[in-house]
């Protein structure tokens, strides 16, 4: 459980192609957060762009002052801040989240970072003044990882996709390079936004190029008698070079099923999964799915 971060985009937005539940109401959100805390999860991932996710967390902290999470949040790519306003803005996030300090404040993505490079030093100042313990950035591809690792020494955390398709064959050497620089690796998209649960006969046509790889996964699951959820999560959890894995849920029951899968240690055929090499890499980025 000490490698798990609970993502909260689902608490603020309808999110994910496999999301049949929609955004939970406040009571359901509180049940999810309560269960997460009781089961030992202590870190939440949110963002200014995740609807009212931050407000939901803040209301939870206010109602349950003995259940305060460590919070990672991200600067909105669509902000209207001017130079010199960032520290007050982060302080406003803390008030909204009802916490004294952030665990990490991040740039929401690489493009936003490059467009707001003037805020980099203000991020560093926020860390030095204690508004946030760490600073980080959410990335998508290996070129971005390389640039951050080679040229920006103050980042403590990078958050990247890592899953059964976006796997060690694509990421490992870049992750190990980052680790050598002392950077924490947080991974997201463990279920590729629910794609791994999609029935093959119901797969939208735009995903047809991924069908052979999904069939390979089906074969691995069948031979080893694995279910999708346990295979996907244990594959990531068992990678020693990954510090934290981020997961998101829409319901408390989903969270409990995930927790069961965390604890259900199985012998993963890592070599078989690592040998899956998706050539259509643009389909591994969900932001391309609507293009």
DATA-V353503 format. One record per residue. PSI is psi as a letter, one per 20 degrees, with the letter a starting at -180 (none if undefined). NEAR is the number of other ideal C-beta (glycine too) atoms within 8 Angstrom. Layout:
# DATA-V353503
<<PSI | NEAR> <PSI | NEAR>>
This chain:
# DATA-V353503
<<h | 8> <j | 4> <j | 8> <p | 11> <p | 13> <o | 16> <q | 12> <j | 14> <h | 13> <i | 14> <i | 15> <i | 14> <q | 9> <p | 5> <p | 9> <p | 9> <i | 9> <j | 10> <o | 11> <i | 4> <h | 6> <a | 7> <p | 11> <q | 11> <r | 6> <g | 7> <g | 6> <h | 10> <g | 12> <h | 10> <g | 9> <g | 15> <g | 14> <g | 11> <g | 11> <g | 11> <g | 12> <h | 6> <i | 9> <j | 7> <p | 11> <i | 6> <p | 13> <q | 14> <p | 14> <a | 17> <q | 13> <h | 11> <j | 8> <l | 12> <c | 8> <k | 7> <g | 14> <h | 15> <h | 9> <g | 13> <g | 17> <g | 12> <h | 10> <g | 13> <h | 14> <h | 8> <h | 7> <m | 9> <i | 7> <j | 4> <m | 10> <p | 7> <q | 13> <p | 7> <p | 12> <p | 17> <r | 14> <q | 13> <p | 14> <p | 9> <i | 10> <k | 5> <r | 9> <k | 4> <q | 7> <r | 5> <p | 6> <i | 5> <i | 8> <g | 12> <g | 11> <h | 7> <g | 11> <g | 13> <h | 9> <h | 8> <g | 13> <g | 12> <g | 8> <h | 9> <i | 14> <l | 10> <q | 10> <h | 3> <q | 9> <q | 15> <g | 10> <p | 13> <p | 16> <q | 15> <p | 14> <h | 12> <r | 11> <g | 13> <g | 7> <h | 11> <g | 11> <h | 7> <h | 7> <k | 11> <h | 7> <i | 7> <i | 12> <g | 11> <h | 7> <h | 12> <g | 13> <g | 10> <h | 9> <h | 14> <g | 14> <h | 6> <i | 7> <j | 7> <h | 12> <q | 13> <h | 8> <r | 11> <q | 15> <a | 16> <q | 14> <p | 14> <r | 12> <h | 10> <r | 8> <h | 8> <g | 6> <g | 10> <g | 15> <g | 10> <g | 10> <g | 14> <h | 12> <h | 5> <i | 5> <n | 7> <i | 4> <i | 9> <p | 11> <h | 11> <p | 15> <p | 16> <p | 13> <q | 14> <q | 11> <p | 15> <a | 15> <h | 11> <g | 10> <m | 11> <a | 13> <h | 9> <h | 9> <h | 10> <h | 12> <g | 9> <h | 6> <h | 11> <g | 14> <h | 9> <g | 11> <g | 13> <h | 10> <h | 6> <j | 8> <j | 5> <p | 11> <q | 10> <o | 14> <p | 16> <q | 15> <a | 12> <k | 11> <h | 13> <j | 13> <l | 14> <k | 10> <i | 11> <h | 11> <i | 12> <i | 8> <p | 12> <p | 5> <h | 9> <i | 4> <j | 5> <p | 12> <q | 4> <h | 5> <i | 6> <j | 11> <h | 7> <h | 6> <i | 13> <g | 10> <h | 6> <h | 10> <h | 12> <h | 9> <g | 9> <g | 13> <h | 9> <g | 8> <g | 13> <g | 12> <g | 7> <h | 6> <i | 9> <l | 5> <q | 9> <r | 7> <g | 11> <g | 11> <g | 11> <g | 16> <g | 13> <g | 14> <h | 13> <g | 14> <g | 13> <h | 10> <i | 8> <o | 9> <h | 4> <j | 8> <p | 13> <g | 6> <q | 12> <p | 14> <p | 13> <q | 11> <q | 11> <q | 11> <i | 11> <r | 10> <h | 10> <h | 6> <g | 9> <g | 14> <h | 9> <g | 9> <g | 12> <h | 10> <h | 8> <h | 12> <g | 10> <i | 6> <m | 8> <p | 4> <r | 9> <o | 3> <p | 9> <m | 8> <g | 9> <h | 6> <g | 8> <g | 13> <h | 9> <i | 7> <o | 13> <n | 6> <o | 12> <h | 4> <m | 8> <h | 9> <h | 6> <i | 12> <i | 10> <o | 10> <h | 8> <i | 6> <i | 8> <h | 8> <j | 4> <none | 3>>
